[in-house]
């Protein structure tokens, strides 16, 4: 099996790092179409469209993910369109229908990332209840169960604490059977247990190899309790340059020019995420201020250096059980294409060499 690659679609104005350094990344629809076509040519398999309805610390302007995905569905050919949807802001039955529509428009490429919610201000601004941390994940689990019930049952019935269905007829069914792939993130115990029970993919914030392996082993254990398997994706901010010194200098420039006001606001906002759990192991609970410059701890994954160094690091991620690397870049205008032209081919060669060695060893 080969490791997959995805990228964050820049739907928010201002790029993916809280820095005053120039970012040659556009959030326009035309630019996103261009990035998607570049990614398809370069060997990417997935695009993640983030969700946000009101201004957060990182950007005052943002597009809505589901409608944007529907537009991209008819402008792309290969990419899986992973749409982030916040439970509590959308009724799951409506999302099920919208995703089914996107699945048909795209020829079977719709997917969803169910977000349990960390931005309290967003829920309050939109007049929605703000739940305690673990309750938000309980709601998300019901959200996923409702999606699957609608996608697989002629007359869907569901009775939960947050959602109800009463013989709801659902037609047409999604192109994909039993339905679009379901992604989920979160670093807390509640998030990991939920992933083991219901999700297809578990997304992890950036982390060390040791930290990621611990998460993978824990979620795998929970999944085995339910005779399930879960795949794993990791967030990574990528800086590839001719030399490691150049790549490290770019990182330092990002940090030196950090937007301190945005960082402080973000640090305050994420107190309702991992820091709100009893074990303090959830999202951003142990992130330093430097980590928060890239909003999902992307620097920590270590994809910073030459193309060869980054490719070797990706193979190390694969060896601990990572199935998908979700990338972000400072300059999408150039770096998305560069990654596809340089890093992905190197990864494929390293994978082929490892497979050949394995076959030779087995033959002997």
C-alpha positions in Angstrom: 0.0 0.0 0.0 1.2 3.5 -0.8 0.7 6.5 1.5 -1.8 9.1 0.4 -1.4 12.9 0.2 -3.9 15.6 0.8 -3.8 19.3 1.3 -5.8 22.0 3.1 -7.9 24.0 0.6 -7.2 27.7 1.4 -10.8 28.8 2.0 -9.8 31.5 4.5 -8.1 34.8 3.6 -4.6 35.1 4.9 -3.0 31.7 4.5 -2.3 28.9 7.0 0.2 30.4 9.4 -0.2 33.4 11.8 2.7 35.4 10.4 3.1 38.8 8.9 5.5 37.2 6.4 4.2 37.3 2.8 2.2 34.3 1.8 1.6 33.7 -1.9 -1.6 31.9 -1.4 -5.0 33.0 -2.6 -8.4 32.1 -1.2 -10.4 32.9 -4.4 -12.5 30.2 -6.2 -10.4 30.5 -9.4 -7.2 30.0 -7.4 -8.7 27.0 -5.6 -9.6 25.4 -8.9 -6.1 26.0 -10.1 -4.6 24.5 -6.9 -6.9 21.5 -7.2 -5.8 20.8 -10.8 -2.2 21.2 -9.8 -2.7 18.7 -7.0 -4.4 16.2 -9.3 -1.5 16.3 -11.7 1.0 16.0 -8.8 -0.4 12.8 -7.3 -2.5 14.2 -4.4 -5.6 12.1 -3.5 -7.5 14.4 -1.1 -8.4 18.0 -0.5 -9.8 19.1 2.9 -12.2 22.1 2.9 -12.2 23.6 6.4 -15.3 25.0 8.1 -15.9 28.4 9.7 -19.0 30.6 9.8 -17.8 33.5 11.9 -14.5 35.3 12.3 -11.9 33.5 14.4 -8.4 34.7 15.3 -6.8 33.6 12.1 -9.1 35.1 9.5 -12.1 37.4 9.3 -13.1 36.2 5.8 -13.9 32.6 4.8 -16.0 30.6 2.4 -18.6 27.9 3.4 -17.2 24.4 2.8 -20.2 22.4 1.5 -21.2 24.9 -1.2 -17.6 25.4 -2.2 -17.1 21.6 -2.5 -20.2 21.3 -4.8 -18.6 23.9 -7.1 -15.3 22.2 -7.0 -16.9 18.8 -7.7 -17.6 19.8 -11.3 -14.2 21.4 -11.8 -12.1 18.5 -10.6 -11.6 14.9 -11.7 -9.7 12.8 -9.1 -9.5 14.5 -5.7 -11.6 13.2 -2.8 -13.4 16.3 -1.5 -13.3 16.1 2.3 -15.8 18.7 3.6 -15.5 19.8 7.2 -18.9 20.1 8.9 -19.4 21.2 12.5 -21.9 19.1 14.4 -24.3 21.3 16.3 -24.4 23.9 13.5 -25.9 21.6 10.8 -28.7 19.0 11.0 -27.1 15.7 10.0 -30.0 14.8 7.7 -29.5 17.9 5.6 -25.8 17.3 5.4 -26.4 13.7 4.4 -28.5 15.0 1.4 -25.9 17.6 0.5 -23.0 15.2 0.6 -25.0 12.7 -1.5 -25.6 15.5 -4.1 -21.8 16.3 -4.1 -21.1 12.6 -4.4 -23.1 12.4 -7.6 -21.8 15.6 -9.0 -18.2 14.4 -8.4 -18.7 10.8 -9.5 -18.2 9.4 -6.1 -15.6 11.7 -4.5 -17.4 13.2 -1.5 -16.1 12.8 2.0 -16.8 14.5 5.4 -14.7 15.5 8.3 -17.0 15.8 11.3 -15.8 18.5 13.6 -17.1 18.5 17.2 -16.4 22.3 17.7 -13.8 24.2 19.6 -14.7 27.9 18.8 -17.3 28.7 21.5 -17.7 32.2 20.0 -19.0 30.7 16.8 -21.7 28.7 18.5 -22.8 31.6 20.7 -22.9 34.0 17.8 -25.1 31.7 15.8 -27.4 31.1 18.7 -26.5 27.4 19.1 -26.0 25.5 22.4 -22.4 25.3 23.6 -21.9 21.9 25.2 -19.2 20.6 27.5 -16.2 19.0 25.8 -17.2 15.3 26.0 -20.8 16.0 25.2 -19.7 17.6 21.9 -18.1 14.3 20.9 -21.2 12.4 21.9 -23.2 14.7 19.7 -20.7 14.1 16.8 -21.0 10.3 17.2 -24.8 10.6 16.9 -24.3 12.8 13.9 -22.2 10.1 12.1 -24.7 7.4 13.0 -27.5 9.4 11.5 -25.5 9.9 8.3 -24.9 6.2 8.0 -28.5 5.3 8.8 -29.8 7.6 6.0 -27.2 6.4 3.5 -27.9 2.7 4.0 -31.6 2.4 5.0 -34.8 2.8 2.9 -36.7 4.2 5.9 -34.2 5.6 8.4 -35.2 5.6 12.1 -32.9 6.9 14.9 -33.6 7.9 18.5 -30.7 9.6 20.2 -30.1 12.4 22.8 -29.4 15.0 20.1 -31.0 13.7 16.8 -34.2 11.9 15.7 -35.3 10.2 12.5 -38.8 8.7 12.0 -38.9 6.5 8.9 -37.1 9.1 6.9 -37.0 8.1 3.2 -33.7 8.9 1.5 -33.2 8.8 -2.2 -31.0 8.7 -4.2 -28.3 6.9 -2.3 -24.7 8.1 -2.6 -22.6 6.8 -5.4 -20.1 5.3 -2.8 -21.4 2.4 -0.8 -22.1 2.4 2.0 -21.5 6.1 1.8 -18.8 8.8 1.7 -15.7 8.3 3.8 -16.0 9.8 7.3 -13.0 11.6 8.8 -12.8 12.9 12.4 -10.1 14.6 14.5 -9.5 15.4 18.1 -6.8 14.3 20.5 -8.8 13.7 23.7 -9.9 10.4 25.1 -13.4 11.1 24.0 -12.3 11.8 20.5 -10.1 8.7 20.2 -12.8 6.4 21.6 -15.3 7.9 19.2 -13.0 7.3 16.3 -12.6 3.7 17.3 -16.4 3.2 17.4 -17.6 5.0 14.2 -15.0 6.8 12.0 -13.2 5.6 8.9 -10.2 8.0 9.4 -8.8 9.6 12.4 -7.0 12.9 11.8 -4.2 13.9 14.1 -2.6 17.3 14.7 1.1 17.6 14.0 3.3 15.7 16.4 6.5 13.7 16.9 6.8 10.2 15.6 6.5 8.9 19.2 3.4 11.0 19.9 1.7 10.0 16.7 2.5 6.3 17.3 0.9 6.5 20.8 -2.3 7.9 19.3 -2.4 5.4 16.5 -1.9 2.5 18.9 -4.6 3.8 21.3 -7.2 4.4 18.6 -6.4 1.0 17.0 -7.0 -0.6 20.3 -10.4 1.0 20.7 -11.4 0.0 17.1 -10.4 -3.6 17.7 -12.9 -3.7 20.7 -15.6 -3.1 18.1 -14.0 -5.4 15.4 -13.3 -2.3 13.3 -10.3 -0.8 11.5 -9.5 2.9 11.4 -7.1 4.7 9.0 -4.9 7.6 10.1 -4.1 11.0 8.7 -1.7 13.6 10.1 -1.4 17.3 9.6 2.0 18.6 8.4 3.2 22.0 7.3 5.7 21.5 4.5 8.8 23.6 3.8 11.0 22.1 1.0 14.1 24.0 -0.1 17.3 23.2 -1.9 19.1 22.8 1.5 18.0 22.1 5.0 19.5 25.4 6.2 17.3 27.3 3.7 14.2 25.4 4.9 15.0 26.0 8.5 15.5 29.7 7.8 12.1 30.0 6.3 10.6 28.4 9.4 12.5 30.9 11.5 11.3 33.8 9.4 7.7 32.6 9.9 8.2 32.5 13.7 10.2 35.7 13.9 7.4 37.5 12.0 4.5 35.9 13.9 1.3 37.8 14.3 1.3 38.1 18.1 -2.3 39.5 18.3 -3.7 36.6 16.3 -1.7 34.1 18.3 -2.9 35.4 21.6 -6.5 35.4 20.4 -6.2 31.8 19.1 -4.6 30.6 22.3 -7.5 32.1 24.3 -10.1 30.5 21.9 -8.7 27.0 22.1 -9.0 26.9 25.9 -12.4 25.3 25.1 -10.8 22.4 23.3 -8.2 20.0 24.9 -7.5 22.2 27.9 -11.2 21.7 28.9 -10.8 18.0 29.4 -9.9 16.3 32.7 -6.8 14.6 31.3 -5.7 17.8 29.3 -4.7 15.6 26.4 -7.0 17.0 23.8 -6.4 19.4 20.9 -3.8 22.1 21.6 -3.7 21.2 25.3 0.1 20.9 25.2 0.9 23.2 22.2 3.5 25.9 22.7 2.9 29.4 21.3 5.3 28.6 18.5 3.3 25.5 17.7 0.1 27.6 17.4 1.6 29.7 14.6 0.5 26.9 12.3 -3.0 26.3 13.6 -2.9 22.5 13.7 0.6 22.1 15.1 1.9 21.4 11.6 5.6 22.3 12.3 5.8 19.4 14.8 5.5 16.7 12.1 8.9 17.7 10.8 8.4 17.9 7.0 11.0 20.7 6.8 14.2 20.3 4.8 15.3 19.0 1.4 12.9 17.0 -0.8 14.9 13.8 0.1 14.7 14.5 3.8 11.0 15.2 3.7 10.4 12.1 1.6 12.3 10.0 4.2 10.3 11.5 7.0 7.1 10.6 5.2 8.3 7.0 5.0 8.9 7.1 8.7 5.4 8.3 9.2 4.1 5.4 7.0 6.1 2.9 9.0 4.3 3.8 12.3 0.9 3.5 10.6 0.0 6.8 9.0 -2.1 6.4 5.8 -2.5 10.0 4.8 -0.4 13.2 5.1 -2.4 16.3 5.0 -0.2 19.1 3.8 -0.1 22.9 4.1 2.3 25.4 2.5 3.4 29.0 2.9 3.2 29.7 -0.8 0.5 27.6 -2.5 1.2 29.4 -5.8 4.5 27.5 -6.1 4.9 25.0 -3.3 1.9 22.7 -4.0 3.3 22.0 -7.5 6.9 21.6 -6.2 5.8 19.0 -3.6 4.0 17.0 -6.4 7.0 17.2 -8.7 9.8 16.4 -6.2 8.6 14.9 -2.9 5.8 12.5 -4.0 8.0 10.8 -6.7 10.7 10.3 -4.2 8.3 8.8 -1.7 7.0 6.4 -4.4 10.6 5.3 -5.2 11.3 4.7 -1.6 8.1 2.7 -1.2 9.0 0.6 -4.3 12.5 0.0 -3.0 11.1 -1.1 0.4 8.6 -3.4 -1.3 11.3 -4.9 -3.5 13.5 -5.6 -0.5 10.6 -7.2 1.3 9.9 -9.5 -1.6 13.5 -10.5 -1.9 13.7 -11.3 1.8 10.5 -13.4 1.6 11.9 -15.3 -1.4 15.1 -16.1 0.6 
